[in-house]
Structure formats: structure tokens, C-alpha cells
Amino acid sequence: MKKIRWGILSTGNIAGSFTEDIRHVPDAEVMAVGSRNQASADAFGQKYSIPNRHPSYESLANDSDVDVIYIATPHVFHAENSILCMEAKKAVLCEKAFSIHAGEAKTMIQTARKNNVFLMEALVTRHFPVIHQVLDWIKDGLIGEVRVVQADRCIRGDFSKEDRALNSELGGGSLLDLGIYVIGFSSMIFGGPPNKATGFGFIGDYGSDEQGASILEYDNGALAVLTFALRTATVNNAYIYGTEGYIKIPDLFAVPNKATLHVDGQKIIDFEEPILGNGLHYQVKEVHRCLRVGLLESPRMRLEESLQIMETMDTIRAPWDLKYPNDSTHIL
């Protein structure tokens, strides 16, 4: 089978982890890396044996040896970088959160459709075998009607103002960095956006949100109760409670290797699937599956859903007086 050729846009930590994990996908080949300078591109390329090393993102986007590009820059650049690559007719896998706000997400989707190219948000959780099993349990009615989802995605980090995670100029903060996991999880379980969304967030000394919580309301009063934080450690479990039973995905639910089904108070099934590497290769396999059959978006991570998730996060943060650099414009 002809290999699908990847380009890596950016040379940060997540770009390195992603490049390592592509090795678990036999029909994938990393052909190029792009950075903001030649030295960085050369260092990354040498470390991961990447032949084409570009001193600019524009040069990478126009590399004829590349089929699809992984966007690994900070949140504030996701829309700009994705659009650059899609205008060059490249397929794009854009790291979560998809964009800074819903206006950017709309422009990204419009650009993908205008250029007839594939686009997907890299919300890795939903591509794991464990998650596929969980969705099958729910679809088969084993826990009845889903009534409540509880999920936490929190870490404790000692970040400086310059660190990307809490740098407000780069779109840092707990909502976009970690809230996306729990809000995206709820969206997946309930199959769409909430009817109502509210939440509280703490804005720290750096001007970014250090922690937050949200309650989302769905049809028939179903609820999602979610927390996210960058300075507060928790047990990162997820629970899906139904009328007949519940499912637990233990720490770390966002990168799951196990789920347990409980019915009528009894543990029925443990499903386990060891994770290769960092677990990032599952989304690569999904991109390949879509490209092989000519899909322009993934049915597991629809573009409309990525937009809806951004709209939900915009609604949640609106009362916090939390501002991002790109809030005043839709794009460029």
C-alpha cells in the first residue's frame, strides 16, 4: 500500500510525541518538518530522521512530498496555520483545541470545503479502542438512558508566565488546554451540543484561566458535570451514569486503556487495551482510513461537532471576562 506522507508543523513537545507515535502506523511516513527557522527544523529533522526540513511554515505547506500536515503550534495560531496548509491543498490534522473561538472554527471549515481537502481536530480520546467499546455499550442500551456524565481533566503544574500552558498571549489556560477534553467527551457521549452551558473560571495573575468547572444541560434534563485545571491535581476519571447502570473510565480517562461496565450495582465487564507509545497514533490511523476512502472529514470527529464544541467553550467563558488575542477577529 502506498504510504501517506506527513509533514509536521512546529517542533515543540507535542510535535515530538506525535512524530514518535507515527512509527506505530505502517503506512505512514514523516517526510517533512517546518519551523520558524532553519536551525530548529534541522535539529528536529535530525532527531526524528525527517528528510525535508523547512525554515518556514509556508515552505512546508508547499512541499510536494507531503500529503497531510499535523498542526502542533499553540492555540492562537491553529486557524492561521491550518488555513495556510489547506490553501496549499494539503489535508490537515489540527491539534486541539481546534481554534481560539467559534468564528475561527467556521473559517477553517469553510476553507477546507472551498479547497476540497480533509480537516480534523486532533481530539485524541475518541479514537482509542476503549472509547469505541464504551460507545458500543451505550448504543446497545446496556446502561439504559444516559442521565449524567462526570469527567475531570486536571493537572498540577508550576508554570511561569512564559510557559505556553498559561501564557494568555498564546491562548493558554485550562479551558482550551484541558477543558476541551471533558467538553469534547460530553459532546461525544450525548451526541451533540448542550441546550444550556454555564461555568465558573478562576483567572490567575498571568491573565489566563487556571481552573474551571462547567455544567452542561442536555435533553430531558441530562447533565454533564465537568472540571479542568492547570494548577490543581485530581483523579482524572470519567463516569457515564445511565438509568440501568454506569461506565467508569479510570485515570487517565483522556488517554484510556480500561473501562468498566456496571449494571444493577454489579461489575459486569472489564475491557482493557494496552496503549502503544503515547497513544497519538490512533488518530493517525483514523486520518488514513478517511483519506483512503475519500472522506473529507471523520465521522468520529465531525467538523460540525468541532464548531459546536468551540461555541460551547465561548459560552462558558463569556461571563469570566476571559479574553484571547484573536477574539476581535474571525481570522487573519
C-alpha angles and dihedrals in degrees: 000000000000111000123243109234120223134202122199116216109204131013104232130124098280090048089056094048091048093049091051091052096049085074087074090064109076096199094051126093127183105220105165147019128198128202138163091260138026096241093059093045091049093049093049092043092051093047093052099029094245112164103204114059118182128196093209140034090237091059091050092049090056097046107126091205091067128085102175133017128212113215110214103162125118117286095261091064100043097097096043094047095044092050091049091056096042091051085057087055095251124143111241137212105189121198117242135293087058094218143332095270142352094269090063091046091055091052092049091052092046090051092050092051094044091054095038092233134139119260130179137167113236097234092151101188097078095056097063119108089235091060092048088055092048091052090049091053090052094045090051090055095240093144095032119227114357109241107164136022120193121186137161128194108178137143135178113233133165097221127180121218090257095055112107094231095069100018104122092198089063095045092260124165142099098278098060095031101045108358088070089068097056096037090047090048092053091047090053095049096046094038098232148019124314123257089227133018129189137158150153128241135187115222110207134204092282093060094249131106112265097185141356147171132211140191117203123193122209135179118314091015096294111160142204117204110195139175133188132178145163098197101037123070119213138163101273100219129145126210129191111196121197136175092263103032146323144253125224123201105189130216118331095032093165090063099031130190098164142035131180126209118210122188125183090350095307128109105239108171139014112199116193132178119174115232121237114220113321094336093245094118093075091074090047089056090051092051089050092048090053095045093048092058096038100253117156094202137021119255087214093056107024119193091232089056092050087053092048091051090052090049090052092050091048089054093048095051097041094092093045095071086232110160129193125200093247097047095105096057136043094219142329 
